[in-house]
Amino acid sequence: MAGVRFSDVSKRFGEVEAVRALSLDIADGEFMVLVGPSGSGKTTALRMLAGLESISAGEIAIGERVVNRVAPRERDIAMVFQDYALYPQMSVFDNLAFGLRRRKVPKETIGERVREAARLLDIGALLERRPGQLSGGQAQRVALGRALVRDPQVFLMDEPLSNLDAKLRTQTRGEIKRLQHAVRTTTVYVTHDQVEAMTMGDRIAVMNDGVLEQVGTPEELYERPANRFVAGFIGSPAMSFFTASAAAEDGAVRLRGAAIDLRLPRAPELPAEVAVGVRPEGARLWRDGGGLIGPLRGTVAYVEALGRETFVGVDVGEARLAIYEEGRTALQPGDDVEFGVLAEGLRFFSSESGEAVGASRGRSLAR
């Protein structure tokens, strides 16, 4: 096993800079998730690490070896693709053994490694089948097994669950995490799905437009986003925002925006105009107040009932804020409601730069 280091790595495709000055250290044995929207540069970063794309500038190291000019087959990595890339004419056993045979590993060792991988992934009963006889989940486990038998220094996974249905995705990401925990191989996992990132990664690197925005644990990114992009990208449902003026008032802070007037009991240092973020669990229907500040008044735009919980979108002035409700609700679109927010749940961002300000300032900013 080995750690991975990106040092000021950039990649250009003509006039387009797909990755800009990426610096990121991934510890030996760590499960690092690269997450971001389409075009953020996460897959390009992975392909440069694999040696499938050249580097325009900077340096990539696996362990102590700089691999900028090392061929992919000599980097001691194993890659799992979203389309599985299994050989249809071969049995599952032969698919698992293929890479080892090309490296002229002894036949007895090949058998041992294949059986051990099959045991870990619970695919022992599938070894004689062809890929066409497998379900999507079974094919994905075979693709994982093919990487596992090689015993590489680093696993690279490029959106390996994107072709699975929702139920199977949930099950398989648990299997991948369990497998990685068992073998402790350094893993770099690319996804656009922030739920996958939050549930699987030891740490998460959030990318946007070729730039690493923030890196940290799932909790750090959720609780202390370094900027508005990270705050809006991490979390489901997403954080809601409104713009307000901030002014000191008798030891407190008054936030005023379109149809919004809130008095914060504590006084964080804020600029005169600020973007305020609030997650759904930080907003509740007013009822008796119960530790909330407000009330705010708005009109229900949508109701999203998910069984044990319901999310209600409320239009307040120019903003639409999401409210969390336990269980079900009788509210319907068009209803007028009163609600409040938890002061400690608010996050503040510069309305100009988008960087976190005040008490919500993130400590894991990568730039």
DAHU-V799217 format. One record per residue. OMEGA is omega in whole degrees, -180 to 180 (* if undefined). Layout:
OMEGA ; OMEGA
This chain:
-178 ; 172 ; -179 ; 178 ; 169 ; 179 ; 178 ; -176 ; 177 ; 177 ; 177 ; 168 ; -174 ; -180 ; -176 ; 176 ; -174 ; 177 ; -175 ; 172 ; -179 ; 173 ; -175 ; 176 ; 179 ; -173 ; 175 ; 178 ; -177 ; 172 ; -178 ; 178 ; 171 ; -175 ; 179 ; 179 ; 176 ; -180 ; -178 ; 179 ; -175 ; 180 ; 176 ; 178 ; 179 ; -179 ; 174 ; 177 ; 179 ; -176 ; 180 ; 172 ; 176 ; -180 ; 178 ; 179 ; 178 ; -172 ; 174 ; 178 ; 170 ; -170 ; 180 ; -175 ; 173 ; -171 ; -178 ; -176 ; 178 ; 180 ; -179 ; -176 ; -179 ; -177 ; -180 ; 175 ; 174 ; -173 ; 175 ; -177 ; -179 ; -180 ; 175 ; 177 ; 176 ; 177 ; -172 ; -177 ; -176 ; 172 ; 176 ; 179 ; -177 ; 174 ; 179 ; -174 ; -169 ; -178 ; 179 ; 179 ; 179 ; 178 ; 177 ; 173 ; -180 ; -175 ; -179 ; 179 ; 178 ; -180 ; -180 ; -177 ; 180 ; -179 ; 180 ; 177 ; 178 ; 178 ; -179 ; -175 ; 179 ; 178 ; -179 ; -178 ; -176 ; -168 ; -179 ; -179 ; 173 ; 180 ; 180 ; 180 ; -176 ; 170 ; 179 ; 180 ; 178 ; 179 ; 179 ; 179 ; 176 ; 178 ; 176 ; -180 ; 179 ; 176 ; -175 ; -175 ; -178 ; -179 ; -175 ; 172 ; -176 ; 168 ; 173 ; -177 ; -177 ; 180 ; -172 ; -176 ; -171 ; -178 ; -178 ; 176 ; -170 ; -178 ; -178 ; 176 ; -180 ; -179 ; -174 ; 178 ; 173 ; 179 ; 180 ; -180 ; 178 ; -180 ; -179 ; 178 ; -178 ; -175 ; 177 ; 175 ; 177 ; -175 ; 173 ; -170 ; -179 ; 175 ; 171 ; -174 ; -176 ; 175 ; 174 ; -178 ; -176 ; -176 ; -173 ; -168 ; 165 ; 171 ; -178 ; 173 ; -178 ; -179 ; 179 ; 177 ; 176 ; -175 ; 173 ; -176 ; -178 ; 173 ; -179 ; 176 ; 176 ; -180 ; -179 ; -179 ; -179 ; -175 ; -175 ; 178 ; -176 ; 179 ; -174 ; 179 ; -180 ; -179 ; -179 ; -177 ; -177 ; -180 ; 180 ; -3 ; -175 ; 173 ; 175 ; -178 ; 167 ; 180 ; -178 ; 168 ; -179 ; -180 ; 176 ; -178 ; 177 ; 178 ; 178 ; 176 ; 177 ; 177 ; 179 ; 176 ; 179 ; -180 ; -179 ; 177 ; -176 ; 176 ; -180 ; -178 ; 176 ; -169 ; 174 ; 177 ; -176 ; 173 ; -177 ; 175 ; -172 ; 170 ; -177 ; 179 ; 177 ; 177 ; -177 ; -179 ; 177 ; 179 ; -178 ; 171 ; -168 ; -178 ; -179 ; -179 ; 172 ; 178 ; 179 ; 170 ; -175 ; -1 ; 170 ; -179 ; -180 ; -177 ; -179 ; 178 ; 179 ; 175 ; -179 ; -178 ; -177 ; 179 ; -178 ; -178 ; 180 ; 175 ; -177 ; 176 ; -177 ; 176 ; 179 ; -175 ; -179 ; -176 ; 170 ; -177 ; 178 ; -179 ; 178 ; 174 ; 176 ; -180 ; -178 ; -179 ; 177 ; -178 ; 179 ; 175 ; -178 ; 179 ; 172 ; -177 ; 169 ; 179 ; 177 ; -180 ; 175 ; -177 ; -177 ; 180 ; -179 ; 175 ; -172 ; -176 ; 176 ; 179 ; 180 ; -175 ; -175 ; -180 ; 179 ; 178 ; 178 ; -175 ; -177 ; -177 ; 179 ; -179 ; -175 ; -179 ; -174 ; -174 ; *
